[in-house]
Amino acid sequence: MIAEQDTRTIAETARKLRENIQKVIVGKDEIIDLALIAMLTGGHLLLEDVPGTGKTTLAKTIAASLGCTFRRVQFTPDLLPSDVTGIYFYNQKKQEFEFRPGPIFAQILLADEINRATPRTQSSLLEAMQERQVTVDIATHRLERPFLVLATQNPVELEGTFPLPEAQLDRFLMKVAIGYPSAEEENNILLRFERQDPLDTLEKVVEPAEILAMQEIVRTIRVEASVRNYIVNVCRATRSHDDIELGASPRATMALYRTCQALAAIRDRDFVIPDDVKTMAPYVLTHRLMVNPQTRLRGRQPEDVIREVVDTVPVPVESN
């Protein structure tokens, strides 16, 4: 049974993190909350938007706020898997092989423009994202927790890119588009960065150990049987929809379940409601679907199909 104090602690910590991140990131409250949800569930985030919208800045700000180790990898066509995971090299002084860890051995990894790397290099992240470990040669190395991959990709420029395969997309908890700021927000950005970069003076507000403790609490958020069935029915409906060629996997069902728990926690609730499912479904399920070519020709996108599915699946109601 989760204590009321536990959810209040998570909500208060989320508020502090949000306020700290907003010292650098102007607006984008919803995006910040989604990043917090990813951290609280131990998931990974795929940021898809045009260059210059703040994807890299968001990743750096999150790392600074948490006091986590941060590494950035610029993915390019000539990047090798060993450039990400690390290599064994022969130390002539010690007369033995030593492991030199790659940038993936960080608590927050920014995989910048991930779709510019070859599928072989992209797949080097799979084991780390799913199992929090890296195997090089015959040795397996555990990754320090919390471990969060923030990957970015440009949806406009397709030349020289390699689309992420479904297996890779399924490892991302959510896909989020940051979007352009409003006119007021863009003015505030100019004023905020006029004299100095606020990221240079940003201080951490939460220790990594606190995030790990909150991850355990989030898993105890109550999900009634009717709401749990609603989550399952939403995901199963994507597998039988006429416009969808490949529906949501059981991993997607689990992801939707966990993100709903985290959303309830940061909103200071110890239980999940159907509105949480409606809020999280587009972020969790859209990138995991493969719609029919005929559907795309009609101008319908996965986002449209998900909204239709959520609207048609019966919502559980409280019985008297």
C-alpha positions as a Markdown table, in Angstrom:
| # | Residue | x | y | z |
|---|---|---|---|---|
| 1 | Met | 0.0 | 0.0 | 0.0 |
| 2 | Ile | 1.5 | 3.3 | -1.1 |
| 3 | Ala | 1.6 | 6.0 | 1.6 |
| 4 | Glu | 0.1 | 9.4 | 0.8 |
| 5 | Gln | 3.4 | 11.0 | 1.8 |
| 6 | Asp | 5.2 | 9.1 | -1.0 |
| 7 | Thr | 3.0 | 10.5 | -3.8 |
| 8 | Arg | 3.3 | 14.0 | -2.2 |
| 9 | Thr | 7.1 | 13.6 | -2.3 |
| 10 | Ile | 7.1 | 12.6 | -5.9 |
| 11 | Ala | 4.8 | 15.5 | -6.9 |
| 12 | Glu | 6.9 | 18.0 | -4.9 |
| 13 | Thr | 10.2 | 16.6 | -6.5 |
| 14 | Ala | 8.6 | 16.8 | -10.0 |
| 15 | Arg | 7.7 | 20.4 | -9.3 |
| 16 | Lys | 11.2 | 21.3 | -8.2 |
| 17 | Leu | 12.7 | 19.6 | -11.3 |
| 18 | Arg | 10.1 | 21.3 | -13.6 |
| 19 | Glu | 11.0 | 24.7 | -12.1 |
| 20 | Asn | 14.7 | 24.1 | -12.4 |
| 21 | Ile | 14.5 | 22.9 | -16.0 |
| 22 | Gln | 12.3 | 26.0 | -16.8 |
| 23 | Lys | 15.2 | 28.2 | -15.9 |
| 24 | Val | 16.7 | 27.1 | -19.2 |
| 25 | Ile | 13.8 | 25.8 | -21.3 |
| 26 | Val | 11.1 | 28.4 | -22.0 |
| 27 | Gly | 7.6 | 27.0 | -22.0 |
| 28 | Lys | 7.2 | 23.3 | -23.1 |
| 29 | Asp | 5.6 | 22.3 | -19.7 |
| 30 | Glu | 4.1 | 19.2 | -21.3 |
| 31 | Ile | 7.4 | 18.1 | -22.8 |
| 32 | Ile | 9.2 | 18.6 | -19.5 |
| 33 | Asp | 6.5 | 16.5 | -17.7 |
| 34 | Leu | 7.0 | 13.7 | -20.3 |
| 35 | Ala | 10.7 | 13.7 | -19.7 |
| 36 | Leu | 10.1 | 13.4 | -16.0 |
| 37 | Ile | 7.7 | 10.5 | -16.6 |
| 38 | Ala | 10.4 | 8.8 | -18.7 |
| 39 | Met | 12.9 | 9.1 | -15.8 |
| 40 | Leu | 10.4 | 7.9 | -13.2 |
| 41 | Thr | 9.6 | 4.8 | -15.3 |
| 42 | Gly | 13.2 | 4.1 | -16.3 |
| 43 | Gly | 12.2 | 4.5 | -20.0 |
| 44 | His | 13.8 | 6.2 | -23.0 |
| 45 | Leu | 12.7 | 9.2 | -25.0 |
| 46 | Leu | 12.8 | 9.8 | -28.8 |
| 47 | Leu | 12.6 | 13.5 | -29.6 |
| 48 | Glu | 11.6 | 14.0 | -33.2 |
| 49 | Asp | 11.7 | 17.6 | -34.5 |
| 50 | Val | 13.6 | 20.0 | -36.8 |
| 51 | Pro | 17.0 | 21.3 | -35.8 |
| 52 | Gly | 17.1 | 24.2 | -33.4 |
| 53 | Thr | 14.0 | 23.5 | -31.3 |
| 54 | Gly | 15.9 | 22.7 | -28.1 |
| 55 | Lys | 16.3 | 18.9 | -28.1 |
| 56 | Thr | 20.0 | 18.9 | -27.1 |
| 57 | Thr | 19.5 | 21.7 | -24.6 |
| 58 | Leu | 16.6 | 19.8 | -22.9 |
| 59 | Ala | 18.8 | 16.7 | -22.5 |
| 60 | Lys | 21.7 | 18.7 | -21.0 |
| 61 | Thr | 19.3 | 20.5 | -18.7 |
| 62 | Ile | 17.8 | 17.3 | -17.4 |
| 63 | Ala | 21.3 | 15.8 | -16.7 |
| 64 | Ala | 22.4 | 19.0 | -14.9 |
| 65 | Ser | 19.2 | 19.0 | -12.8 |
| 66 | Leu | 19.7 | 15.4 | -11.7 |
| 67 | Gly | 23.4 | 15.6 | -11.2 |
| 68 | Cys | 23.8 | 12.7 | -13.5 |
| 69 | Thr | 26.7 | 11.9 | -15.8 |
| 70 | Phe | 26.0 | 13.0 | -19.3 |
| 71 | Arg | 27.5 | 12.1 | -22.7 |
| 72 | Arg | 26.6 | 13.1 | -26.2 |
| 73 | Val | 27.2 | 11.0 | -29.3 |
| 74 | Gln | 26.7 | 12.6 | -32.7 |
| 75 | Phe | 25.5 | 9.7 | -34.9 |
| 76 | Thr | 27.0 | 9.6 | -38.4 |
| 77 | Pro | 27.1 | 7.0 | -41.2 |
| 78 | Asp | 30.7 | 6.1 | -40.3 |
| 79 | Leu | 30.0 | 5.7 | -36.6 |
| 80 | Leu | 30.9 | 2.1 | -35.5 |
| 81 | Pro | 29.2 | 0.1 | -32.7 |
| 82 | Ser | 32.5 | 0.1 | -30.7 |
| 83 | Asp | 32.4 | 3.9 | -30.9 |
| 84 | Val | 29.3 | 3.8 | -28.7 |
| 85 | Thr | 29.9 | 0.7 | -26.5 |
| 86 | Gly | 33.7 | 0.8 | -26.0 |
| 87 | Ile | 36.6 | -1.5 | -26.9 |
| 88 | Tyr | 39.2 | -3.8 | -25.4 |
| 89 | Phe | 42.7 | -2.7 | -26.1 |
| 90 | Tyr | 46.1 | -4.2 | -25.2 |
| 91 | Asn | 47.9 | -2.3 | -22.4 |
| 92 | Gln | 51.6 | -2.9 | -23.1 |
| 93 | Lys | 52.6 | -1.7 | -19.7 |
| 94 | Lys | 50.4 | -4.1 | -17.9 |
| 95 | Gln | 50.7 | -6.8 | -20.5 |
| 96 | Glu | 47.0 | -7.5 | -20.6 |
| 97 | Phe | 43.8 | -6.4 | -22.3 |
| 98 | Glu | 41.8 | -3.6 | -20.7 |
| 99 | Phe | 38.3 | -2.3 | -21.4 |
| 100 | Arg | 37.9 | 1.3 | -22.5 |
| 101 | Pro | 34.2 | 2.2 | -21.9 |
| 102 | Gly | 32.4 | 4.1 | -24.6 |
| 103 | Pro | 30.0 | 7.1 | -24.1 |
| 104 | Ile | 27.1 | 4.7 | -23.4 |
| 105 | Phe | 28.5 | 4.3 | -19.9 |
| 106 | Ala | 26.7 | 7.5 | -18.7 |
| 107 | Gln | 23.5 | 7.9 | -16.8 |
| 108 | Ile | 22.0 | 10.1 | -19.5 |
| 109 | Leu | 23.0 | 9.5 | -23.1 |
| 110 | Leu | 22.1 | 11.9 | -25.9 |
| 111 | Ala | 22.0 | 10.0 | -29.2 |
| 112 | Asp | 22.0 | 13.0 | -31.5 |
| 113 | Glu | 20.5 | 12.3 | -35.0 |
| 114 | Ile | 20.3 | 8.6 | -34.3 |
| 115 | Asn | 18.8 | 7.9 | -37.7 |
| 116 | Arg | 22.0 | 9.0 | -39.4 |
| 117 | Ala | 23.9 | 5.9 | -38.2 |
| 118 | Thr | 23.7 | 2.6 | -39.9 |
| 119 | Pro | 21.3 | -0.1 | -38.6 |
| 120 | Arg | 24.3 | -2.0 | -37.1 |
| 121 | Thr | 25.3 | 1.0 | -35.0 |
| 122 | Gln | 21.7 | 1.7 | -34.1 |
| 123 | Ser | 21.3 | -1.8 | -32.8 |
| 124 | Ser | 24.3 | -1.4 | -30.5 |
| 125 | Leu | 21.9 | 0.5 | -28.2 |
| 126 | Leu | 19.3 | -2.3 | -28.0 |
| 127 | Glu | 20.8 | -4.3 | -25.2 |
| 128 | Ala | 21.6 | -1.2 | -23.2 |
| 129 | Met | 18.1 | 0.2 | -23.5 |
| 130 | Gln | 16.3 | -3.0 | -22.7 |
| 131 | Glu | 18.6 | -4.7 | -20.1 |
| 132 | Arg | 20.8 | -1.9 | -18.8 |
| 133 | Gln | 23.9 | -3.7 | -19.7 |
| 134 | Val | 26.5 | -3.8 | -22.6 |
| 135 | Thr | 28.2 | -6.9 | -23.9 |
| 136 | Val | 31.6 | -6.4 | -25.6 |
| 137 | Asp | 33.3 | -9.5 | -26.9 |
| 138 | Ile | 32.4 | -12.1 | -24.2 |
| 139 | Ala | 32.2 | -9.7 | -21.2 |
| 140 | Thr | 29.0 | -8.1 | -19.9 |
| 141 | His | 29.2 | -4.7 | -18.2 |
| 142 | Arg | 26.4 | -3.3 | -16.1 |
| 143 | Leu | 25.3 | 0.3 | -16.6 |
| 144 | Glu | 24.9 | 2.7 | -13.8 |
| 145 | Arg | 21.3 | 3.7 | -12.9 |
| 146 | Pro | 19.3 | 5.7 | -13.5 |
| 147 | Phe | 20.0 | 5.2 | -17.2 |
| 148 | Leu | 18.2 | 7.3 | -19.8 |
| 149 | Val | 18.6 | 7.5 | -23.5 |
| 150 | Leu | 17.4 | 10.7 | -25.2 |
| 151 | Ala | 17.6 | 10.2 | -28.9 |
| 152 | Thr | 16.9 | 12.8 | -31.5 |
| 153 | Gln | 16.0 | 12.6 | -35.2 |
| 154 | Asn | 15.1 | 15.1 | -37.9 |
| 155 | Pro | 11.8 | 14.1 | -39.6 |
| 156 | Val | 12.3 | 16.4 | -42.5 |
| 157 | Glu | 15.8 | 15.6 | -43.9 |
| 158 | Leu | 15.8 | 12.0 | -45.3 |
| 159 | Glu | 18.9 | 12.0 | -47.4 |
| 160 | Gly | 21.7 | 10.0 | -45.8 |
| 161 | Thr | 19.5 | 8.6 | -43.0 |
| 162 | Phe | 18.5 | 5.1 | -42.0 |
| 163 | Pro | 14.9 | 4.9 | -40.6 |
| 164 | Leu | 14.8 | 3.2 | -37.2 |
| 165 | Pro | 13.5 | -0.4 | -37.4 |
| 166 | Glu | 10.4 | -1.4 | -35.5 |
| 167 | Ala | 12.4 | -3.3 | -32.9 |
| 168 | Gln | 14.4 | -0.2 | -32.1 |
| 169 | Leu | 11.4 | 2.1 | -32.0 |
| 170 | Asp | 9.7 | -0.3 | -29.6 |
| 171 | Arg | 12.5 | 0.2 | -27.1 |
| 172 | Phe | 11.6 | 3.9 | -26.8 |
| 173 | Leu | 9.0 | 4.5 | -24.1 |
| 174 | Met | 7.7 | 7.6 | -25.9 |
| 175 | Lys | 8.2 | 9.7 | -29.0 |
| 176 | Val | 7.7 | 13.4 | -28.6 |
| 177 | Ala | 7.8 | 16.4 | -30.9 |
| 178 | Ile | 9.0 | 19.6 | -29.2 |
| 179 | Gly | 7.5 | 22.0 | -31.7 |
| 180 | Tyr | 8.2 | 25.7 | -32.3 |
| 181 | Pro | 7.7 | 28.1 | -29.5 |
| 182 | Ser | 5.0 | 30.8 | -29.5 |
| 183 | Ala | 5.9 | 34.4 | -30.3 |
| 184 | Glu | 5.9 | 35.3 | -26.6 |
| 185 | Glu | 8.1 | 32.3 | -25.7 |
| 186 | Glu | 10.5 | 33.1 | -28.5 |
| 187 | Asn | 10.9 | 36.6 | -27.2 |
| 188 | Asn | 11.5 | 35.2 | -23.7 |
| 189 | Ile | 14.2 | 32.9 | -25.2 |
| 190 | Leu | 16.0 | 35.9 | -26.6 |
| 191 | Leu | 15.9 | 37.7 | -23.3 |
| 192 | Arg | 16.9 | 34.7 | -21.2 |
| 193 | Phe | 20.0 | 33.9 | -23.4 |
| 194 | Glu | 20.9 | 37.6 | -24.0 |
| 195 | Arg | 23.8 | 37.9 | -21.7 |
| 196 | Gln | 24.7 | 34.3 | -20.7 |
| 197 | Asp | 23.6 | 30.7 | -21.1 |
| 198 | Pro | 21.5 | 29.9 | -17.9 |
| 199 | Leu | 22.6 | 26.2 | -18.3 |
| 200 | Asp | 26.1 | 27.3 | -17.2 |
| 201 | Thr | 24.9 | 28.2 | -13.7 |
| 202 | Leu | 22.2 | 25.5 | -13.3 |
| 203 | Glu | 22.4 | 23.5 | -10.1 |
| 204 | Lys | 21.2 | 20.0 | -9.4 |
| 205 | Val | 18.0 | 19.7 | -7.4 |
| 206 | Val | 17.7 | 15.9 | -7.1 |
| 207 | Glu | 20.2 | 13.2 | -6.5 |
| 208 | Pro | 20.2 | 10.1 | -8.8 |
| 209 | Ala | 19.5 | 8.0 | -5.7 |
| 210 | Glu | 16.3 | 9.9 | -5.1 |
| 211 | Ile | 15.2 | 9.1 | -8.7 |
| 212 | Leu | 15.8 | 5.4 | -8.1 |
| 213 | Ala | 13.7 | 5.5 | -4.9 |
| 214 | Met | 10.9 | 7.3 | -6.7 |
| 215 | Gln | 11.0 | 4.7 | -9.5 |
| 216 | Glu | 10.2 | 2.0 | -6.9 |
| 217 | Ile | 7.3 | 4.1 | -5.5 |
| 218 | Val | 5.8 | 4.7 | -8.9 |
| 219 | Arg | 5.5 | 0.9 | -9.5 |
| 220 | Thr | 3.2 | 0.8 | -6.5 |
| 221 | Ile | 0.7 | 3.3 | -7.8 |
| 222 | Arg | -2.7 | 1.6 | -7.7 |
| 223 | Val | -4.4 | 0.6 | -11.0 |
| 224 | Glu | -7.9 | -0.8 | -10.6 |
| 225 | Ala | -8.8 | -3.9 | -12.6 |
| 226 | Ser | -11.3 | -1.8 | -14.8 |
| 227 | Val | -8.6 | 0.7 | -15.7 |
| 228 | Arg | -6.0 | -2.1 | -16.3 |
| 229 | Asn | -8.5 | -3.7 | -18.6 |
| 230 | Tyr | -9.0 | -0.4 | -20.4 |
| 231 | Ile | -5.3 | -0.1 | -21.0 |
| 232 | Val | -5.2 | -3.7 | -22.4 |
| 233 | Asn | -8.3 | -3.0 | -24.6 |
| 234 | Val | -6.8 | 0.1 | -26.1 |
| 235 | Cys | -3.6 | -1.7 | -27.1 |
| 236 | Arg | -5.4 | -4.7 | -28.4 |
| 237 | Ala | -7.7 | -2.5 | -30.5 |
| 238 | Thr | -4.7 | -1.3 | -32.5 |
| 239 | Arg | -4.0 | -4.9 | -33.6 |
| 240 | Ser | -7.4 | -5.4 | -35.2 |
| 241 | His | -7.9 | -1.9 | -36.6 |
| 242 | Asp | -8.4 | -1.8 | -40.4 |
| 243 | Asp | -6.0 | 1.0 | -40.9 |
| 244 | Ile | -3.1 | -0.6 | -38.9 |
| 245 | Glu | -0.8 | -3.1 | -40.4 |
| 246 | Leu | 1.3 | -3.7 | -37.2 |
| 247 | Gly | -0.3 | -2.9 | -33.8 |
| 248 | Ala | 1.0 | -2.2 | -30.4 |
| 249 | Ser | 3.2 | -4.9 | -28.8 |
| 250 | Pro | 2.8 | -6.3 | -25.2 |
| 251 | Arg | 5.8 | -4.1 | -24.4 |
| 252 | Ala | 3.7 | -1.1 | -25.5 |
| 253 | Thr | 1.0 | -2.3 | -23.1 |
| 254 | Met | 3.5 | -2.4 | -20.3 |
| 255 | Ala | 4.8 | 1.0 | -21.3 |
| 256 | Leu | 1.4 | 2.6 | -21.3 |
| 257 | Tyr | 0.7 | 1.0 | -17.9 |
| 258 | Arg | 3.9 | 2.4 | -16.3 |
| 259 | Thr | 3.6 | 5.9 | -17.8 |
| 260 | Cys | 0.1 | 6.2 | -16.5 |
| 261 | Gln | 1.4 | 5.3 | -13.0 |
| 262 | Ala | 4.1 | 8.0 | -13.3 |
| 263 | Leu | 1.6 | 10.6 | -14.6 |
| 264 | Ala | -0.7 | 9.9 | -11.6 |
| 265 | Ala | 2.3 | 10.2 | -9.2 |
| 266 | Ile | 3.5 | 13.6 | -10.5 |
| 267 | Arg | -0.1 | 14.8 | -10.2 |
| 268 | Asp | -0.1 | 13.8 | -6.6 |
| 269 | Arg | -2.5 | 10.8 | -6.9 |
| 270 | Asp | -1.9 | 7.3 | -5.7 |
| 271 | Phe | -4.2 | 5.8 | -8.3 |
| 272 | Val | -4.6 | 5.8 | -12.1 |
| 273 | Ile | -7.7 | 7.1 | -13.8 |
| 274 | Pro | -8.9 | 6.6 | -17.4 |
| 275 | Asp | -7.9 | 10.2 | -18.4 |
| 276 | Asp | -4.3 | 9.2 | -17.6 |
| 277 | Val | -4.6 | 6.5 | -20.3 |
| 278 | Lys | -6.1 | 9.0 | -22.8 |
| 279 | Thr | -3.3 | 11.5 | -22.1 |
| 280 | Met | -0.4 | 9.0 | -22.5 |
| 281 | Ala | -1.6 | 6.8 | -25.3 |
| 282 | Pro | -0.6 | 9.1 | -28.2 |
| 283 | Tyr | 2.9 | 9.5 | -26.9 |
| 284 | Val | 3.4 | 5.8 | -26.0 |
| 285 | Leu | 1.7 | 4.0 | -28.9 |
| 286 | Thr | 2.0 | 6.2 | -32.0 |
| 287 | His | 5.6 | 5.4 | -32.9 |
| 288 | Arg | 5.0 | 1.7 | -32.4 |
| 289 | Leu | 2.3 | 1.5 | -35.1 |
| 290 | Met | 2.7 | 0.7 | -38.8 |
| 291 | Val | -0.3 | 2.0 | -40.8 |
| 292 | Asn | -1.4 | 0.6 | -44.1 |
| 293 | Pro | -0.1 | 2.4 | -47.3 |
| 294 | Gln | -3.7 | 3.1 | -48.3 |
| 295 | Thr | -4.2 | 4.9 | -45.0 |
| 296 | Arg | -1.2 | 7.1 | -45.6 |
| 297 | Leu | -2.4 | 7.9 | -49.1 |
| 298 | Arg | -5.7 | 9.1 | -47.6 |
| 299 | Gly | -3.6 | 11.5 | -45.4 |
| 300 | Arg | -4.3 | 9.7 | -42.1 |
| 301 | Gln | -1.3 | 9.5 | -39.7 |
| 302 | Pro | -0.8 | 7.1 | -36.8 |
| 303 | Glu | -1.7 | 10.0 | -34.4 |
| 304 | Asp | -5.2 | 10.1 | -36.1 |
| 305 | Val | -5.7 | 6.4 | -35.7 |
| 306 | Ile | -4.7 | 6.4 | -32.0 |
| 307 | Arg | -7.1 | 9.2 | -31.3 |
| 308 | Glu | -9.8 | 7.2 | -33.0 |
| 309 | Val | -9.0 | 4.1 | -31.1 |
| 310 | Val | -9.0 | 5.9 | -27.7 |
| 311 | Asp | -12.3 | 7.5 | -28.6 |
| 312 | Thr | -14.0 | 4.2 | -29.6 |
| 313 | Val | -12.8 | 1.9 | -26.8 |
| 314 | Pro | -15.4 | 2.0 | -23.9 |
| 315 | Val | -14.1 | 3.9 | -20.9 |
| 316 | Pro | -14.7 | 2.3 | -17.5 |
| 317 | Val | -17.1 | 4.1 | -15.3 |
| 318 | Glu | -17.4 | 4.0 | -11.5 |
| 319 | Ser | -20.1 | 1.8 | -10.3 |
| 320 | Asn | -22.5 | 2.9 | -7.6 |
